[in-house]
Amino acid sequence: MKNVRIVTSAAEIGAAAWNTCANPGGQADPHPFTRYEFFQALEESGSAVAATGWQPCHLVLGDGEAILPMFLKDHSQGEYVFDHAWADALERAGGDYYPKLQACVPFTPAPGRRFLIGNSGDASRTALLEAGIAAVRQLKASSLHITFLCEEEWRAAGDAGYLLRTDQQFHWHNKGYGSFSDFLAELSSAKRKMLRKEREAVRAEGVNFDLLTGTDITEAHWDRFFEFYMDTGNRKWGSPYLTRDFFSRIGASMPDQILLVMAKRGGRHIAGALNLFGDGVLYGRNWGAVEYVPFLHFETCYYQAIDFAIQRGFRKVEAGAQGAHKLLRGYMPEATYSAHYIAHPGLRRAVDDFLGRERMAMAAHRRELTEHTPFKKG
């Protein structure tokens, strides 16, 4: 097997090699979050860099036949798969949990392939899994965490000795609807009335929407959206992750895979939601608002996304992490996957035991949730 090396920026790999690994078929609308342009924007905007605790350490096989995007981290922020209790346990025992390695798309809880292996086959993925364990030793990290990978990769990681974890998200599925009304018709009477009431309440407040894609998105739109993002981010997290420059960069490099939903009242934008799309899926990412309007979040992030997905013939809307309230609005629970290599044998045993019980609990919870869907019975 060819050697695996660590590179410290996406630019060292380059757009051509990266995108060949991520999108070997050359499709026009690939998964947006595995594209070189997305990682380049994260790094070159100062969002995912050493100064913010996200030092790029991408694994590259051979001359660029396969890539595992990876970061050396000194915290556990911006990941959406929580390991704070593991860090506390190791540090209470006198060990160091940080630095750790994280293989992911920073700040992005969107499932997808994490091993960008192009047409090189499963042997390349196996080599990267082994190289990830070696990198933990080489970089004196405590662990490697591969998050939001697809199920096939997850099972391969388990075969390679990684610990396996599951969680859940809520995704909306397009069953060939011709309109939002077609979707509503499949809901129970009570839930159909609830959604109509929420949408009507937003309209009654004088709010309408601009759905912007491609070159229709201007720097003025990004300026305003960044205000929303910062206002909401400061209240929820205390430190928003993405810089203003990041949004300009993705707007310039991948505009045809962006949907910016901007809510307007009285001629002024008051809220917005950023979505990216590709391979028939719309991914909800960031949201913010500077005025409170009842149900505005649901309309901007969920119902406008469904409308757009129906119009474009997309098969799915993924609305991001967490949020069981999405179930009542037609978003169904689906498993998400992560894989973890922990070097410390004591912590590894404890986490392995915990994850076995957690997987069973999560599966039972998903089964319970599917019994309370908003759709008509039968």
C-alpha positions, 0 to 999 in steps of 0.5 A: 500500500502506498504511503500516507502523508499529512498536509496542513492545508487544502491548498497543498492538495489543490482543487483538481486532486481534491475534487477528483477524490470527492466527486470522481463522476464529475457530476454537476451538483456534488455533495457541497460539503466535500468539495475543495471549495468549501474546505478552502473557504473554511481555511482561507477565511480564518474559520477553521485554522490553528488560531481557532483550534482547528489545525488542518492535518489532512491525510493524503494517500500516495500522490492524491488518490484518496483523502481524509480531511482531518483537524488537530483540535484543542477543544470540542466546539463546533462538532455536534457530536459531544465528547465533553464527558470523555474529556472530563473523565480522562483529565480527572484521571490525570491524562490529557484529552487535548489535542485530539484529531477530528475527521469531519466537515468543520461546523457542519453536522451534515452526513456524507462520505468522510473518506474521499477515495474517488475510484481507488476502492475500499483498500484506500479507505482501509489505509486511511483508517490505519493511517488515522490511528498512526497519526494519533501516535505521531501527533501525540493526540488522545484520539481520532473522531470521525463524525457524520460519516455514512453507514458503510464507512462506519461499519468499515471503521468498526472492522478496523477497531474504531468504537461505534456511535449513533445519534439521530437527525430529522430529515424530510423526504419528498414522496413525489409531491407536486406542491406543499399542499400535496405534502400537507394532504398526507398529514393528520388533520390536526398537524395539517391545521397546525402547519397552516396556522403557523404559515398564516401567522407569519404572513399575517405579520407582513413577512414575505421571502426572497429565495436567492441563489447563484449570482442573485446573492450579493455582498449586501445580502451576505452583510445582512445575513452575517448580522443575523448569524452573529446575533443568533450565534452570540446568544446561543453559543457565545462565539460564532464559528464562521467569519464574514469572509467565509460567506463571500468565499462560498458565494463566489466559488460555489454560488449555484449550490447555495440557497439563501432564504431572506425574510422581509418585513416592511421592505427590510430583511429581518431574518435569514437561513443559509442552505446548500444543496447537491446530489438531490438534497437540500441541507439547512445550515445557519439561521439568524434573526434580528426581530421576533416573529412567532413561527418565523424560524419554522417558516424560514428554515423548514417550510421554505426549504420544503417548498424549494425542494418540491420545486426543484424535485429534490429527494430530501431536506436535511435540517441539521442537528437535533430538534425533535420539534421537527418531527411534528413538521414532517421531518422523520428521525434517521440515524447518524454515525460516528467512529472513534479511536481512543488511545488510552486503554482505560478510557477506551474500555469505558467509552466502548461500554457506554456506546454499546448501551447508547446505541441500543437506547438510540435505536429504541428512541427512534422506534418510539418516535416513528410511532408518533409521526404527523402523517395519517395512519396507514 
